[in-house]
Amino acid sequence: MSILLTEETTFIVQGITGREAVNLTRECLDYGAKIVGGVTPGRKGRDVHGVPVFDTVSQAVENHGSPIDGSVVTVPPAFTKDAVFEALENGIKLIVVVTERIPRGDVAQMVEGLAGIRGGRIIGPNCLGVIAPGISKMGGIGGPAKDAAKAYAPGPVGVMSRSGGMTTEISSSLTAAGLGVSTAVSIGGDAIIGSTYAELMPLFEADQQTEAIVIYTEPGGRMEAQLSEWVKENDSRLPIVAFMAGKFMDDEEMQGMSFGHAGTIVEGKEDSATEKIARLEAAGIRVVERIDEIPAAVKEKLGVAA
């Protein structure tokens, strides 16, 4: 099992004729993903690696002849909100938004818009997507299929990361240690995103394959506080290991400086790495500060010999 994706998951790529999308489409197809169409206005009748291109999402759905499960959105920032709502209005429930630098107000409207769509979910924006090892992937996560296969072996550990690159780094360390990954989700590094750690936890909790969780986190934002509260309130069965990056940002000489993701804006003491570590540990979440410490920490939580 896995979360979000199965071998039967179908999806389209919005903005499929763009350079990044062309490469992303090839990578997903090579991995075995079922891409049933692409959308770029004015390009109907073309194809990308054998995937038919349409002017609208409704045309893609009509051509497929049955509901389509998901969409990878790669359109320019100014048009992303419209693309997301077009997908939602045509019955698509899982939307992976790869596009970065989307106006924050547009992202807020996209996330709020899900409230009226039963079962709808946005991953991202500014993310690499989702991969269920050996099953399917949506987005550029893991890169070319041969590289994704090396970094992501099937296993019992769910991975969630604000950094796309760190999603693969963490998963690769778990694979090399003989653990493997159930599903890895690059949730996006922006201040507002569609699916936070806490919002994805119920899916992992219900997944029989997943036995532990690893998250990548950094200073800034309140997602760790939300996760800590969720774990305490729901008596989670899943042990969690958190890799905390950027603790150096707590140093006095670093105050007022900006690093990395838009989500790493430190608004006060509560957003600092030190405070986050304390909050996570109070919820029973093990925190490590080096990638090579992750596998041993996970094995300890699972009661597996290192």
Order of alpha helices (4+ residues) and beta strands (2+ residues): beta-alpha-beta-beta-beta-alpha-beta-alpha-beta-alpha-beta-beta-beta-alpha-beta-alpha-beta-alpha-beta-alpha-beta-alpha-beta-alpha
